[in-house]
């Protein structure tokens, strides 16, 4: 039995949520960005995007006013289609 895309996405979201305390910064607006089945159909690659606060900006006025800027970050999760195990989480480079 293989895992369908909905289950693969759900597992990636749950896995990401379980690591929130270890990530080191708050995240918001978690979204599904991409879902791809590998050519050999052995893995799902699920990309989740979220926003996080950026400590320093290139705008000194915003820094003085304590206005927080945010940037979108992406994580790619590799999930086995048979077992459902999340095998890795990586930063997706743009």
The first five atom37 places (N, CA, C, CB, O) and aatype in JSON, in Angstrom:
{
  "aatype": [20, 20, 20, 20, 20, 20, 20, 20, 20, 20, 20, 20, 20, 20, 20, 20, 20, 20, 20, 20, 20, 20, 20, 20, 20, 20, 20, 20, 20, 20, 20, 20, 20, 20, 20, 20, 20, 20, 20, 20, 20, 20, 20, 20, 20, 20, 20, 20, 20, 20, 20, 20, 20, 20, 20, 20, 20, 20, 20, 20, 20, 20, 20, 20, 20, 20, 20, 20, 20, 20, 20, 20, 20, 20, 20, 20, 20, 20, 20, 20, 20, 20, 20, 20, 20, 20, 20, 20, 20, 20, 20, 20, 20, 20],
  "atom_mask": [
    [1, 1, 1, 1, 1],
    [1, 1, 1, 1, 1],
    [1, 1, 1, 1, 1],
    [1, 1, 1, 1, 1],
    [1, 1, 1, 1, 1],
    [1, 1, 1, 1, 1],
    [1, 1, 1, 1, 1],
    [1, 1, 1, 1, 1],
    [1, 1, 1, 1, 1],
    [1, 1, 1, 1, 1],
    [1, 1, 1, 1, 1],
    [1, 1, 1, 1, 1],
    [1, 1, 1, 1, 1],
    [1, 1, 1, 1, 1],
    [1, 1, 1, 1, 1],
    [1, 1, 1, 1, 1],
    [1, 1, 1, 1, 1],
    [1, 1, 1, 1, 1],
    [1, 1, 1, 1, 1],
    [1, 1, 1, 1, 1],
    [1, 1, 1, 1, 1],
    [1, 1, 1, 1, 1],
    [1, 1, 1, 1, 1],
    [1, 1, 1, 1, 1],
    [1, 1, 1, 1, 1],
    [1, 1, 1, 1, 1],
    [1, 1, 1, 1, 1],
    [1, 1, 1, 1, 1],
    [1, 1, 1, 1, 1],
    [1, 1, 1, 1, 1],
    [1, 1, 1, 1, 1],
    [1, 1, 1, 1, 1],
    [1, 1, 1, 1, 1],
    [1, 1, 1, 1, 1],
    [1, 1, 1, 1, 1],
    [1, 1, 1, 1, 1],
    [1, 1, 1, 1, 1],
    [1, 1, 1, 1, 1],
    [1, 1, 1, 1, 1],
    [1, 1, 1, 1, 1],
    [1, 1, 1, 1, 1],
    [1, 1, 1, 1, 1],
    [1, 1, 1, 1, 1],
    [1, 1, 1, 1, 1],
    [1, 1, 1, 1, 1],
    [1, 1, 1, 1, 1],
    [1, 1, 1, 1, 1],
    [1, 1, 1, 1, 1],
    [1, 1, 1, 1, 1],
    [1, 1, 1, 1, 1],
    [1, 1, 1, 1, 1],
    [1, 1, 1, 1, 1],
    [1, 1, 1, 1, 1],
    [1, 1, 1, 1, 1],
    [1, 1, 1, 1, 1],
    [1, 1, 1, 1, 1],
    [1, 1, 1, 1, 1],
    [1, 1, 1, 1, 1],
    [1, 1, 1, 1, 1],
    [1, 1, 1, 1, 1],
    [1, 1, 1, 1, 1],
    [1, 1, 1, 1, 1],
    [1, 1, 1, 1, 1],
    [1, 1, 1, 1, 1],
    [1, 1, 1, 1, 1],
    [1, 1, 1, 1, 1],
    [1, 1, 1, 1, 1],
    [1, 1, 1, 1, 1],
    [1, 1, 1, 1, 1],
    [1, 1, 1, 1, 1],
    [1, 1, 1, 1, 1],
    [1, 1, 1, 1, 1],
    [1, 1, 1, 1, 1],
    [1, 1, 1, 1, 1],
    [1, 1, 1, 1, 1],
    [1, 1, 1, 1, 1],
    [1, 1, 1, 1, 1],
    [1, 1, 1, 1, 1],
    [1, 1, 1, 1, 1],
    [1, 1, 1, 1, 1],
    [1, 1, 1, 1, 1],
    [1, 1, 1, 1, 1],
    [1, 1, 1, 1, 1],
    [1, 1, 1, 1, 1],
    [1, 1, 1, 1, 1],
    [1, 1, 1, 1, 1],
    [1, 1, 1, 1, 1],
    [1, 1, 1, 1, 1],
    [1, 1, 1, 1, 1],
    [1, 1, 1, 1, 1],
    [1, 1, 1, 1, 1],
    [1, 1, 1, 1, 1],
    [1, 1, 1, 1, 1],
    [1, 1, 1, 1, 1]
  ],
  "atom_positions": [
    [[0.84, -1.19, 0.0], [0.0, 0.0, 0.0], [0.89, 1.25, 0.0], [-0.96, 0.0, 1.23], [1.85, 1.33, 0.77]],
    [[0.57, 2.2, -0.84], [1.37, 3.43, -0.89], [0.58, 4.59, -0.29], [1.78, 3.75, -2.33], [-0.65, 4.61, -0.28]],
    [[1.34, 5.55, 0.2], [0.77, 6.74, 0.82], [0.38, 7.72, -0.28], [1.79, 7.39, 1.81], [1.17, 7.99, -1.18]],
    [[-0.84, 8.26, -0.21], [-1.25, 9.25, -1.21], [-0.73, 10.64, -0.82], [-2.79, 9.27, -1.35], [-0.18, 10.83, 0.27]],
    [[-0.92, 11.6, -1.71], [-0.36, 12.94, -1.51], [-0.93, 13.62, -0.27], [-0.62, 13.81, -2.74], [-0.2, 14.32, 0.44]],
    [[-2.2, 13.44, 0.01], [-2.8, 14.07, 1.21], [-2.13, 13.57, 2.49], [-4.31, 13.79, 1.27], [-1.83, 14.36, 3.38]],
    [[-1.9, 12.29, 2.57], [-1.24, 11.73, 3.76], [0.22, 12.18, 3.84], [-1.32, 10.19, 3.75], [0.73, 12.43, 4.93]],
    [[0.87, 12.28, 2.69], [2.26, 12.73, 2.67], [2.37, 14.17, 3.16], [2.85, 12.61, 1.25], [3.26, 14.5, 3.94]],
    [[1.46, 15.02, 2.71], [1.45, 16.43, 3.15], [1.13, 16.52, 4.63], [0.43, 17.25, 2.32], [1.79, 17.25, 5.37]],
    [[0.13, 15.78, 5.07], [-0.25, 15.79, 6.48], [0.9, 15.37, 7.39], [-1.42, 14.88, 6.71], [1.11, 15.95, 8.45]],
    [[1.63, 14.35, 6.96], [2.78, 13.88, 7.76], [3.87, 14.93, 7.81], [3.34, 12.57, 7.18], [4.49, 15.13, 8.86]],
    [[4.11, 15.62, 6.7], [5.13, 16.68, 6.68], [4.73, 17.81, 7.62], [5.34, 17.22, 5.24], [5.57, 18.32, 8.37]],
    [[3.47, 18.2, 7.58], [2.99, 19.26, 8.47], [3.1, 18.85, 9.94], [1.53, 19.62, 8.14], [3.52, 19.64, 10.78]],
    [[2.73, 17.62, 10.23], [2.81, 17.12, 11.61], [4.26, 17.05, 12.08], [2.14, 15.73, 11.73], [4.57, 17.43, 13.21]],
    [[5.13, 16.58, 11.22], [6.56, 16.48, 11.55], [7.13, 17.86, 11.82], [7.33, 15.81, 10.4], [7.84, 18.06, 12.81]],
    [[6.82, 18.83, 10.95], [7.28, 20.19, 11.14], [6.76, 20.76, 12.47], [6.83, 21.08, 9.97], [7.51, 21.39, 13.22]],
    [[5.49, 20.53, 12.75], [4.9, 21.01, 14.01], [5.57, 20.41, 15.24], [3.44, 20.69, 14.04], [5.71, 21.08, 16.26]],
    [[5.98, 19.16, 15.13], [6.62, 18.5, 16.28], [8.02, 19.06, 16.56], [6.72, 17.0, 16.03], [8.56, 18.86, 17.65]],
    [[8.59, 19.76, 15.6], [9.93, 20.33, 15.76], [9.93, 21.82, 16.11], [10.73, 20.11, 14.51], [11.0, 22.42, 16.23]],
    [[8.77, 22.42, 16.28], [8.67, 23.85, 16.52], [9.55, 24.32, 17.67], [7.25, 24.23, 16.8], [10.19, 25.37, 17.57]],
    [[9.59, 23.58, 18.75], [10.38, 23.99, 19.9], [11.89, 23.92, 19.63], [10.04, 23.13, 21.1], [12.67, 24.52, 20.37]],
    [[12.3, 23.2, 18.59], [13.71, 23.06, 18.26], [14.16, 24.01, 17.15], [14.0, 21.64, 17.86], [15.36, 24.17, 16.92]],
    [[13.22, 24.62, 16.45], [13.56, 25.47, 15.31], [14.23, 26.77, 15.75], [12.3, 25.78, 14.5], [15.13, 27.26, 15.07]],
    [[13.81, 27.33, 16.87], [14.51, 28.49, 17.42], [13.89, 29.84, 17.08], [15.9, 28.47, 16.95], [14.41, 30.87, 17.51]],
    [[12.8, 29.85, 16.33], [12.12, 31.1, 16.02], [10.66, 30.77, 15.72], [12.8, 31.84, 14.82], [10.33, 29.66, 15.3]],
    [[9.78, 31.75, 15.93], [8.36, 31.49, 15.65], [8.11, 31.43, 14.15], [7.48, 32.57, 16.3], [8.76, 32.12, 13.37]],
    [[7.16, 30.61, 13.76], [6.78, 30.52, 12.35], [5.28, 30.77, 12.22], [7.15, 29.13, 11.76], [4.5, 30.49, 13.13]],
    [[4.9, 31.31, 11.09], [3.49, 31.62, 10.82], [3.17, 31.27, 9.37], [3.18, 33.11, 11.11], [4.07, 31.11, 8.55]],
    [[1.9, 31.16, 9.08], [1.4, 31.04, 7.72], [2.0, 29.83, 7.0], [1.7, 32.3, 6.94], [2.54, 29.96, 5.9]],
    [[1.91, 28.65, 7.63], [2.42, 27.43, 7.02], [1.56, 27.07, 5.82], [2.44, 26.26, 8.05], [0.34, 27.0, 5.92]],
    [[2.21, 26.85, 4.67], [1.49, 26.55, 3.42], [2.16, 25.41, 2.67], [1.41, 27.79, 2.53], [3.38, 25.23, 2.72]],
    [[1.34, 24.67, 1.97], [1.87, 23.68, 1.03], [2.33, 24.44, -0.21], [0.8, 22.59, 0.66], [1.55, 25.19, -0.8]],
    [[3.58, 24.26, -0.59], [4.12, 24.93, -1.77], [4.23, 23.96, -2.95], [5.5, 25.54, -1.45], [3.88, 24.31, -4.08]],
    [[4.73, 22.75, -2.69], [4.91, 21.77, -3.76], [4.76, 20.36, -3.21], [6.3, 21.93, -4.43], [5.04, 20.09, -2.04]],
    [[4.3, 19.46, -4.07], [4.26, 18.03, -3.76], [4.7, 17.3, -5.02], [2.82, 17.56, -3.3], [4.14, 17.5, -6.1]],
    [[5.72, 16.44, -4.87], [6.26, 15.74, -6.04], [6.53, 14.29, -5.68], [7.54, 16.43, -6.55], [7.16, 14.0, -4.66]],
    [[6.07, 13.38, -6.52], [6.37, 11.97, -6.38], [7.63, 11.68, -7.19], [5.16, 11.08, -6.87], [7.74, 12.08, -8.35]],
    [[8.59, 10.99, -6.57], [9.84, 10.69, -7.27], [9.56, 9.8, -8.48], [10.86, 10.0, -6.32], [8.53, 9.11, -8.54]],
    [[10.47, 9.82, -9.44], [10.29, 9.03, -10.67], [10.14, 7.54, -10.38], [11.46, 9.26, -11.6], [9.38, 6.85, -11.07]],
    [[10.85, 7.05, -9.37], [10.75, 5.63, -9.03], [9.56, 5.33, -8.11], [12.04, 5.17, -8.37], [9.35, 4.19, -7.7]],
    [[8.79, 6.37, -7.79], [7.59, 6.28, -6.95], [7.85, 5.76, -5.54], [6.58, 5.39, -7.62], [6.97, 5.2, -4.89]],
    [[9.09, 5.95, -5.06], [9.44, 5.49, -3.72], [9.35, 6.59, -2.66], [10.84, 4.92, -3.73], [9.29, 6.3, -1.47]],
    [[9.35, 7.86, -3.1], [9.35, 8.97, -2.15], [8.45, 10.11, -2.6], [10.77, 9.49, -1.95], [8.31, 10.39, -3.79]],
    [[7.86, 10.75, -1.62], [7.19, 12.03, -1.84], [8.16, 13.11, -1.39], [5.83, 12.12, -1.06], [8.81, 12.97, -0.36]],
    [[8.25, 14.18, -2.15], [8.99, 15.37, -1.76], [7.97, 16.47, -1.55], [10.08, 15.77, -2.84], [7.35, 16.95, -2.51]],
    [[7.79, 16.86, -0.31], [6.79, 17.85, 0.07], [7.5, 19.12, 0.5], [5.86, 17.32, 1.2], [8.34, 19.08, 1.4]],
    [[7.18, 20.25, -0.14], [7.77, 21.54, 0.23], [6.72, 22.35, 0.97], [8.28, 22.31, -1.03], [5.64, 22.62, 0.44]],
    [[7.05, 22.74, 2.2], [6.2, 23.61, 3.0], [6.89, 24.96, 3.12], [5.92, 22.99, 4.4], [8.11, 25.03, 3.3]],
    [[6.11, 26.03, 3.03], [6.63, 27.37, 3.2], [5.99, 28.03, 4.41], [6.4, 28.21, 1.93], [4.85, 27.71, 4.77]],
    [[6.71, 28.94, 5.03], [6.2, 29.66, 6.2], [6.94, 30.98, 6.28], [6.38, 28.83, 7.53], [7.99, 31.16, 5.66]],
    [[6.39, 31.9, 7.07], [7.1, 33.16, 7.29], [7.68, 33.16, 8.7], [6.17, 34.37, 7.08], [7.14, 32.56, 9.63]],
    [[8.81, 33.86, 8.8], [9.46, 34.0, 10.1], [9.99, 35.4, 10.22], [10.59, 32.95, 10.29], [10.32, 36.03, 9.22]],
    [[10.08, 35.91, 11.44], [10.62, 37.26, 11.62], [12.1, 37.32, 11.29], [10.38, 37.75, 13.04], [12.85, 36.38, 11.56]],
    [[12.52, 38.44, 10.72], [13.92, 38.69, 10.42], [14.42, 39.69, 11.45], [14.13, 39.22, 8.94], [13.8, 40.74, 11.66]],
    [[15.54, 39.38, 12.09], [16.04, 40.22, 13.16], [16.48, 41.6, 12.69], [17.2, 39.55, 13.84], [16.08, 42.61, 13.27]],
    [[17.27, 41.67, 11.66], [17.79, 42.95, 11.18], [17.25, 43.22, 9.78], [19.33, 42.96, 11.17], [17.06, 42.3, 8.99]],
    [[17.02, 44.47, 9.5], [16.55, 44.85, 8.18], [17.61, 45.73, 7.52], [15.19, 45.59, 8.25], [18.59, 46.11, 8.15]],
    [[17.39, 46.03, 6.28], [18.29, 46.95, 5.58], [17.76, 48.38, 5.7], [18.44, 46.56, 4.1], [18.3, 49.3, 5.08]],
    [[16.71, 48.55, 6.49], [16.1, 49.86, 6.67], [16.35, 50.32, 8.11], [14.56, 49.82, 6.35], [15.69, 49.84, 9.02]],
    [[17.29, 51.24, 8.33], [17.59, 51.68, 9.7], [16.4, 52.32, 10.42], [18.74, 52.66, 9.67], [16.29, 52.22, 11.64]],
    [[15.53, 52.97, 9.68], [14.34, 53.59, 10.29], [13.43, 52.5, 10.85], [13.56, 54.46, 9.26], [12.93, 52.62, 11.97]],
    [[13.21, 51.45, 10.08], [12.39, 50.33, 10.55], [13.01, 49.7, 11.79], [12.21, 49.28, 9.45], [12.29, 49.34, 12.72]],
    [[14.34, 49.57, 11.8], [15.02, 49.01, 12.97], [14.8, 49.88, 14.21], [16.52, 48.85, 12.7], [14.55, 49.36, 15.29]],
    [[14.89, 51.2, 14.05], [14.69, 52.11, 15.17], [13.26, 52.07, 15.69], [15.04, 53.53, 14.76], [13.02, 52.19, 16.89]],
    [[12.31, 51.88, 14.78], [10.91, 51.84, 15.18], [10.47, 50.45, 15.63], [10.04, 52.31, 14.04], [9.3, 50.23, 15.96]],
    [[11.41, 49.52, 15.63], [11.15, 48.13, 16.03], [10.08, 47.47, 15.16], [10.71, 48.09, 17.5], [9.3, 46.66, 15.63]],
    [[10.07, 47.84, 13.89], [9.18, 47.19, 12.94], [9.84, 45.9, 12.5], [8.85, 48.12, 11.72], [10.98, 45.91, 12.03]],
    [[9.14, 44.82, 12.65], [9.71, 43.53, 12.27], [9.42, 43.24, 10.82], [9.15, 42.41, 13.16], [8.29, 43.39, 10.35]],
    [[10.43, 42.83, 10.12], [10.26, 42.35, 8.77], [10.15, 40.83, 8.81], [11.44, 42.79, 7.86], [10.62, 40.19, 9.75]],
    [[9.52, 40.29, 7.8], [9.34, 38.85, 7.72], [9.88, 38.36, 6.38], [7.85, 38.45, 7.9], [9.88, 39.08, 5.39]],
    [[10.33, 37.12, 6.38], [10.73, 36.51, 5.12], [10.15, 35.11, 5.05], [12.29, 36.49, 4.98], [9.91, 34.46, 6.07]],
    [[9.93, 34.65, 3.83], [9.38, 33.32, 3.61], [10.54, 32.32, 3.53], [8.52, 33.28, 2.32], [11.55, 32.57, 2.88]],
    [[10.37, 31.22, 4.19], [11.37, 30.16, 4.2], [10.68, 28.86, 3.76], [12.04, 30.01, 5.62], [9.48, 28.7, 3.94]],
    [[11.47, 27.97, 3.2], [10.91, 26.73, 2.66], [11.69, 25.53, 3.17], [10.93, 26.76, 1.12], [12.91, 25.55, 3.27]],
    [[10.95, 24.48, 3.49], [11.55, 23.21, 3.91], [11.01, 22.11, 3.0], [11.25, 22.89, 5.43], [9.82, 22.09, 2.67]],
    [[11.9, 21.18, 2.61], [11.51, 20.04, 1.78], [11.59, 18.79, 2.64], [12.43, 19.92, 0.51], [12.61, 18.51, 3.28]],
    [[10.5, 18.04, 2.64], [10.41, 16.81, 3.41], [10.39, 15.63, 2.45], [9.14, 16.81, 4.31], [9.65, 15.62, 1.47]],
    [[11.22, 14.64, 2.73], [11.27, 13.41, 1.93], [10.55, 12.33, 2.73], [12.76, 12.98, 1.6], [10.92, 12.03, 3.86]],
    [[9.53, 11.76, 2.12], [8.72, 10.77, 2.83], [8.64, 9.48, 2.02], [7.31, 11.32, 3.11], [8.39, 9.52, 0.81]],
    [[8.86, 8.37, 2.67], [8.78, 7.05, 2.05], [7.3, 6.76, 1.71], [9.37, 5.94, 2.98], [6.43, 6.9, 2.58]],
    [[7.03, 6.36, 0.47], [5.63, 6.13, 0.06], [5.05, 4.85, 0.64], [5.54, 6.08, -1.44], [3.82, 4.71, 0.72]],
    [[5.89, 3.9, 1.04], [5.38, 2.64, 1.59], [5.17, 2.71, 3.09], [6.33, 1.5, 1.26], [4.1, 2.35, 3.59]],
    [[6.18, 3.18, 3.81], [6.1, 3.18, 5.28], [5.49, 4.45, 5.83], [7.48, 2.99, 5.87], [4.95, 4.46, 6.94]],
    [[5.56, 5.54, 5.07], [5.06, 6.82, 5.54], [6.07, 7.58, 6.38], [3.81, 6.62, 6.34], [5.79, 8.7, 6.82]],
    [[7.23, 7.0, 6.61], [8.26, 7.63, 7.44], [8.83, 8.89, 6.76], [9.38, 6.63, 7.75], [9.16, 8.87, 5.58]],
    [[8.93, 9.97, 7.54], [9.64, 11.15, 7.06], [11.12, 10.87, 7.21], [9.21, 12.47, 7.84], [11.61, 10.66, 8.32]],
    [[11.84, 10.85, 6.09], [13.25, 10.48, 6.11], [14.19, 11.67, 6.21], [13.59, 9.69, 4.89], [15.32, 11.53, 6.67]],
    [[13.72, 12.83, 5.78], [14.59, 14.01, 5.9], [13.78, 15.29, 5.8], [15.67, 13.99, 4.83], [12.67, 15.32, 5.28]],
    [[14.38, 16.35, 6.32], [13.86, 17.71, 6.2], [15.05, 18.58, 5.82], [13.15, 18.21, 7.54], [16.06, 18.61, 6.52]],
    [[14.93, 19.29, 4.71], [16.04, 20.13, 4.23], [15.55, 21.53, 3.92], [16.69, 19.51, 2.98], [14.37, 21.75, 3.66]],
    [[16.47, 22.46, 3.96], [16.17, 23.83, 3.55], [16.14, 23.87, 2.04], [17.21, 24.85, 4.12], [17.07, 23.4, 1.38]],
    [[15.1, 24.43, 1.48], [15.03, 24.56, 0.03], [15.67, 25.88, -0.36], [13.57, 24.48, -0.49], [15.24, 26.95, 0.09]],
    [[16.68, 25.81, -1.17], [17.36, 27.0, -1.67], [16.59, 27.55, -2.84], [18.82, 26.67, -2.08], [16.11, 26.8, -3.69]],
    [[16.45, 28.86, -2.9], [15.75, 29.49, -4.03], [16.68, 29.77, -5.16], [15.07, 30.77, -3.59], [16.27, 30.29, -6.19]]
  ]
}
